């Protein structure tokens, strides 16, 4: 075990007690006080909350809302799918870093996590405000599938996140096609999938997820946003439990998806849809479409009824949030 890990474990054992001086730590681990200071700085950069005061020493601030990457790795050790977890206090974008890692050959199951993003983004190039307290992470996948199969993969991830939120914080969550999670009329999470492929083969997919947990959420006229803290009325949202449980459940869902496709998840996705039965406007690459959402098909496409007896199937598009607000509350968690 490294000196840094030993220092962290020692401070954790004394959490909530009197601060431990740098002199005592230096003597215990047979290093200089300057080396202790350097290791403490590294722990802080890794996201650990360690308070230090002159002539008093250092104290670890225990909190269920601190992401402990070692504990996450330990919890996922039996999975063997997530071979590399990469943690950063600040990144421009976990998506950009993960794409670079994928391009340079990082294996499937690599996860890039950040406490804060300075240039986070969602679908259609929209900016995603990613302040501390949320969950911002991207996963590298290398599915042996054709590129045309990939658009439904983020729908599966959204469904797994929906289930995870319900189990961990007991909030009923709904799904806005294609891959947003909504609770009580507010968007709490979004998913972005980007890939590199050849004509008949996927080289890699990077799945980026953003979930508002304890972070402040700005007013957004495009899509009304909310956080789990606001919706639960609690500042005790277990981010680490949510992340660990999602990763474990997503691995199982991903394996099933590879074998059975989106059809295996369609019924559950439909039950959680906040759109089915609503009159909406959908912005597509070929223009606006207005109609009533009647289904999500076995490939994850939106089925829109334009008029009696006339349905169209949309594989891409963005449902205008204003049309959701005009319709009032949805049937599943909206």
C-alpha positions as CSV (number, residue, x, y, z in Angstrom):
1,X,0.0,0.0,0.0
2,X,1.3,3.5,-0.9
3,X,2.3,6.1,1.7
4,X,-0.6,8.2,0.5
5,X,-3.1,5.3,1.1
6,X,-1.6,4.7,4.5
7,X,-2.0,8.4,5.5
8,X,-5.6,8.4,4.2
9,X,-6.5,5.2,6.2
10,X,-4.9,6.7,9.4
11,X,-6.8,10.0,9.1
12,X,-10.0,8.1,8.4
13,X,-9.6,6.1,11.6
14,X,-9.2,9.3,13.5
15,X,-12.1,11.1,11.6
16,X,-14.0,13.4,14.0
17,X,-11.3,13.4,16.6
18,X,-8.5,15.8,17.3
19,X,-6.4,16.8,14.3
20,X,-3.2,14.8,13.7
21,X,-0.1,16.9,13.4
22,X,2.2,16.7,10.4
23,X,5.1,15.8,12.8
24,X,3.2,12.8,14.1
25,X,2.3,11.6,10.6
26,X,5.9,12.1,9.5
27,X,7.2,10.0,12.3
28,X,4.6,7.3,11.9
29,X,5.4,6.8,8.2
30,X,9.1,7.6,8.3
31,X,9.0,10.5,5.9
32,X,9.6,14.3,6.1
33,X,6.9,16.8,7.0
34,X,7.3,18.2,3.5
35,X,6.5,14.8,2.1
36,X,3.4,14.6,4.3
37,X,2.2,18.0,3.0
38,X,2.7,16.8,-0.6
39,X,0.7,13.6,0.1
40,X,-2.1,15.6,1.7
41,X,-2.2,17.9,-1.3
42,X,-2.5,14.9,-3.6
43,X,-5.4,13.5,-1.5
44,X,-7.2,16.8,-1.7
45,X,-6.7,16.9,-5.5
46,X,-8.2,13.4,-5.6
47,X,-11.4,14.8,-4.0
48,X,-10.9,13.9,-0.3
49,X,-11.9,16.5,2.3
50,X,-9.0,17.0,4.6
51,X,-8.9,20.1,6.8
52,X,-5.5,21.5,7.8
53,X,-4.7,24.2,10.3
54,X,-1.4,25.7,11.2
55,X,-0.1,24.2,14.5
56,X,-3.1,21.9,14.7
57,X,-2.5,19.3,12.0
58,X,-4.8,17.5,9.6
59,X,-8.3,16.1,10.0
60,X,-10.4,13.9,7.6
61,X,-14.0,15.1,7.2
62,X,-16.1,12.0,6.9
63,X,-19.1,12.4,4.6
64,X,-21.3,10.0,2.7
65,X,-21.2,12.4,-0.2
66,X,-17.5,12.1,-0.8
67,X,-16.6,9.9,-3.7
68,X,-14.1,7.4,-2.6
69,X,-12.7,5.8,-5.7
70,X,-10.9,3.0,-3.8
71,X,-14.3,2.0,-2.2
72,X,-16.0,2.1,-5.6
73,X,-13.3,-0.1,-7.1
74,X,-13.6,-2.5,-4.2
75,X,-17.4,-2.7,-4.6
76,X,-17.0,-3.4,-8.3
77,X,-14.1,-5.8,-8.0
78,X,-16.3,-8.9,-8.6
79,X,-17.7,-7.4,-11.8
80,X,-14.3,-7.6,-13.6
81,X,-15.9,-5.5,-16.3
82,X,-14.7,-2.1,-14.9
83,X,-10.9,-2.6,-15.1
84,X,-10.0,1.1,-14.8
85,X,-11.7,3.9,-12.9
86,X,-10.1,7.3,-13.5
87,X,-11.0,10.1,-11.1
88,X,-10.5,13.9,-11.6
89,X,-11.5,16.7,-9.3
90,X,-11.9,18.9,-12.4
91,X,-12.1,18.2,-16.1
92,X,-13.2,20.0,-19.2
93,X,-15.4,17.1,-20.0
94,X,-15.4,13.4,-19.0
95,X,-16.7,12.7,-22.5
96,X,-13.8,14.3,-24.3
97,X,-11.2,12.5,-22.0
98,X,-12.9,9.1,-22.4
99,X,-13.1,9.5,-26.2
100,X,-9.4,10.3,-26.2
101,X,-8.7,7.2,-24.1
102,X,-10.9,5.1,-26.4
103,X,-9.0,6.3,-29.4
104,X,-5.7,5.3,-27.8
105,X,-7.0,1.8,-27.0
106,X,-8.3,1.9,-23.4
107,X,-10.3,-1.2,-22.8
108,X,-14.0,-1.6,-22.5
109,X,-15.3,-0.8,-19.0
110,X,-13.0,2.2,-18.5
111,X,-14.8,4.8,-16.5
112,X,-13.8,8.5,-16.3
113,X,-15.3,10.4,-13.4
114,X,-15.1,14.1,-12.5
115,X,-16.3,16.1,-9.5
116,X,-16.7,19.2,-11.8
117,X,-16.7,19.8,-15.5
118,X,-15.9,23.1,-17.0
119,X,-17.2,22.3,-20.5
120,X,-19.8,19.6,-20.0
121,X,-22.3,19.0,-22.8
122,X,-25.4,17.1,-23.5
123,X,-27.2,16.1,-26.7
124,X,-27.3,18.4,-29.7
125,X,-24.2,20.3,-28.4
126,X,-26.1,21.9,-25.5
127,X,-24.0,23.0,-22.5
128,X,-24.5,21.0,-19.3
129,X,-23.7,22.9,-16.1
130,X,-21.6,20.4,-14.1
131,X,-20.8,22.0,-10.7
132,X,-19.6,20.0,-7.7
133,X,-22.1,17.7,-6.0
134,X,-23.4,16.0,-9.2
135,X,-22.4,12.7,-10.8
136,X,-20.5,13.3,-14.1
137,X,-18.9,10.3,-15.7
138,X,-18.3,8.5,-19.0
139,X,-17.9,4.8,-19.9
140,X,-16.0,3.3,-22.7
141,X,-17.7,0.4,-24.5
142,X,-16.7,-1.7,-27.4
143,X,-19.8,-3.6,-28.5
144,X,-19.6,-6.2,-31.3
145,X,-22.6,-4.6,-33.1
146,X,-23.3,-2.7,-36.2
147,X,-23.5,1.1,-35.9
148,X,-27.2,1.1,-36.6
149,X,-27.8,-0.8,-33.3
150,X,-26.2,1.9,-31.1
151,X,-28.9,4.6,-31.0
152,X,-31.0,2.5,-28.6
153,X,-28.1,1.8,-26.2
154,X,-28.4,5.1,-24.3
155,X,-32.1,4.4,-23.8
156,X,-31.1,1.3,-21.9
157,X,-28.6,3.3,-19.8
158,X,-31.4,5.8,-19.0
159,X,-33.7,3.0,-18.0
160,X,-31.0,1.6,-15.6
161,X,-30.4,5.0,-14.1
162,X,-34.1,5.5,-13.6
163,X,-34.3,2.2,-11.7
164,X,-31.2,3.1,-9.7
165,X,-32.7,6.4,-8.6
166,X,-35.9,4.8,-7.5
167,X,-34.2,2.1,-5.5
168,X,-31.6,4.4,-3.8
169,X,-33.6,7.6,-3.1
170,X,-37.2,6.3,-3.5
171,X,-38.2,8.9,-6.1
172,X,-40.5,7.7,-8.9
173,X,-38.7,8.6,-12.1
174,X,-39.9,8.8,-15.7
175,X,-38.2,8.7,-19.1
176,X,-38.4,11.4,-21.8
177,X,-37.4,10.0,-25.2
178,X,-34.8,9.3,-26.0
179,X,-32.6,9.3,-22.9
180,X,-33.5,11.9,-20.3
181,X,-34.7,11.1,-16.8
182,X,-37.5,13.3,-15.4
183,X,-38.9,13.5,-12.0
184,X,-42.0,15.7,-11.1
185,X,-41.7,17.7,-14.3
186,X,-38.0,18.4,-14.0
187,X,-35.0,16.9,-15.9
188,X,-32.5,15.4,-13.4
189,X,-30.3,13.4,-15.8
190,X,-29.2,13.2,-19.4
191,X,-27.2,10.7,-21.4
192,X,-25.0,11.3,-24.4
193,X,-23.6,8.5,-26.7
194,X,-20.8,9.1,-29.2
195,X,-19.1,6.5,-31.3
196,X,-16.4,5.7,-33.8
197,X,-17.3,3.1,-36.4
198,X,-16.6,1.7,-39.8
199,X,-19.4,0.9,-42.2
200,X,-20.4,-2.4,-40.5
201,X,-18.5,-2.4,-37.2
202,X,-18.4,-0.3,-34.1
203,X,-14.9,0.5,-32.9
204,X,-16.0,2.2,-29.6
205,X,-18.9,3.9,-27.9
206,X,-18.5,6.5,-25.1
207,X,-21.5,6.8,-23.0
208,X,-21.6,10.0,-20.9
209,X,-24.0,10.5,-18.0
210,X,-24.8,13.5,-15.9
211,X,-27.0,13.4,-12.8
212,X,-28.0,16.4,-10.7
213,X,-27.6,15.2,-7.1
214,X,-26.4,17.9,-4.6
215,X,-25.2,20.4,-7.1
216,X,-26.9,23.8,-7.7
217,X,-29.1,23.8,-10.7
218,X,-29.5,27.0,-12.8
219,X,-32.9,28.1,-14.2
220,X,-33.1,26.7,-17.7
221,X,-35.9,27.9,-20.0
222,X,-35.1,25.2,-22.5
223,X,-35.6,22.3,-20.2
224,X,-36.7,22.8,-16.5
225,X,-34.0,21.1,-14.4
226,X,-34.0,19.8,-10.9
227,X,-31.7,17.9,-8.5
228,X,-32.3,14.9,-6.3
229,X,-31.5,17.1,-3.2
230,X,-34.3,19.5,-4.1
231,X,-36.7,16.8,-4.9
232,X,-36.1,14.7,-1.8
233,X,-35.8,17.8,0.5
234,X,-32.5,16.3,1.8
235,X,-28.9,17.3,1.6
236,X,-27.9,13.7,2.2
237,X,-28.0,12.1,-1.3
238,X,-25.7,9.1,-1.4
239,X,-23.8,9.8,-4.7
240,X,-21.4,7.0,-4.2
241,X,-24.1,4.4,-3.7
242,X,-26.0,5.7,-6.8
243,X,-22.8,5.5,-8.9
244,X,-21.7,2.1,-7.7
245,X,-25.2,0.6,-8.0
246,X,-25.7,2.1,-11.5
247,X,-22.4,0.7,-12.8
248,X,-23.2,-2.8,-11.4
249,X,-26.7,-2.9,-12.9
250,X,-25.6,-1.3,-16.2
251,X,-23.0,-4.0,-16.7
252,X,-25.8,-6.7,-16.5
253,X,-28.1,-4.7,-18.7
254,X,-25.4,-4.1,-21.3
255,X,-24.6,-7.9,-21.5
256,X,-28.3,-8.6,-22.1
257,X,-28.5,-5.8,-24.6
258,X,-25.7,-7.3,-26.6
259,X,-27.6,-10.6,-26.8
260,X,-31.2,-9.5,-27.1
261,X,-31.2,-5.8,-28.2
262,X,-33.5,-3.1,-27.1
263,X,-36.6,-5.3,-27.5
264,X,-35.7,-6.9,-24.1
265,X,-36.1,-3.5,-22.4
266,X,-39.0,-2.1,-24.4
267,X,-41.9,-3.0,-22.1
268,X,-40.2,-1.4,-19.1
269,X,-39.1,1.7,-21.0
270,X,-42.7,2.1,-22.3
271,X,-44.1,1.9,-18.8
272,X,-41.8,4.7,-17.6
273,X,-42.3,6.9,-20.6
274,X,-43.6,10.5,-19.8
275,X,-44.5,11.0,-23.5
276,X,-46.8,8.1,-24.5
277,X,-50.3,9.5,-24.9
278,X,-49.2,13.1,-25.2
279,X,-49.5,15.6,-28.0
280,X,-46.0,16.9,-28.6
281,X,-43.8,18.8,-31.0
282,X,-40.6,17.1,-32.1
283,X,-37.7,18.9,-33.7
284,X,-35.9,16.6,-36.2
285,X,-33.1,17.2,-38.7
286,X,-35.8,17.5,-41.5
287,X,-38.1,19.8,-39.6
288,X,-40.8,19.9,-37.0
289,X,-43.3,17.1,-36.5
290,X,-46.4,17.5,-34.4
291,X,-48.6,14.6,-33.2
292,X,-49.4,12.2,-30.4
293,X,-46.8,9.8,-29.1
294,X,-48.3,6.3,-29.3
295,X,-45.4,4.0,-28.7
296,X,-41.6,3.3,-28.6
297,X,-40.8,0.4,-30.9
298,X,-38.5,-2.5,-30.5
299,X,-35.5,-0.5,-31.9
300,X,-36.1,2.4,-29.5
301,X,-37.7,4.7,-32.1
302,X,-40.5,7.1,-31.3
303,X,-43.9,6.3,-32.9
304,X,-45.8,9.5,-33.6
305,X,-49.4,9.6,-34.8
306,X,-49.9,12.6,-37.1
307,X,-53.5,11.9,-37.8
308,X,-55.9,9.0,-37.5
309,X,-54.4,6.0,-39.3
310,X,-51.2,7.8,-40.1
311,X,-48.1,7.1,-37.9
312,X,-44.5,7.9,-38.5
313,X,-41.4,6.5,-36.8
314,X,-38.7,8.8,-35.6
315,X,-35.1,7.6,-35.0
316,X,-33.8,11.0,-34.0
317,X,-35.3,14.2,-32.7
318,X,-35.8,16.4,-29.7
319,X,-39.2,16.8,-28.0
320,X,-39.9,20.4,-27.3
321,X,-40.1,20.8,-23.5
322,X,-42.7,23.5,-23.9
323,X,-45.1,21.0,-25.3
324,X,-44.6,18.9,-22.2
325,X,-45.5,21.7,-19.9
326,X,-48.6,22.5,-21.8
327,X,-49.8,19.0,-21.4
328,X,-49.4,19.1,-17.6
329,X,-48.2,16.2,-15.5
330,X,-47.2,12.9,-17.0
331,X,-48.4,9.5,-15.9
332,X,-45.0,8.2,-14.7
333,X,-43.0,10.5,-12.4
334,X,-43.4,13.6,-14.4
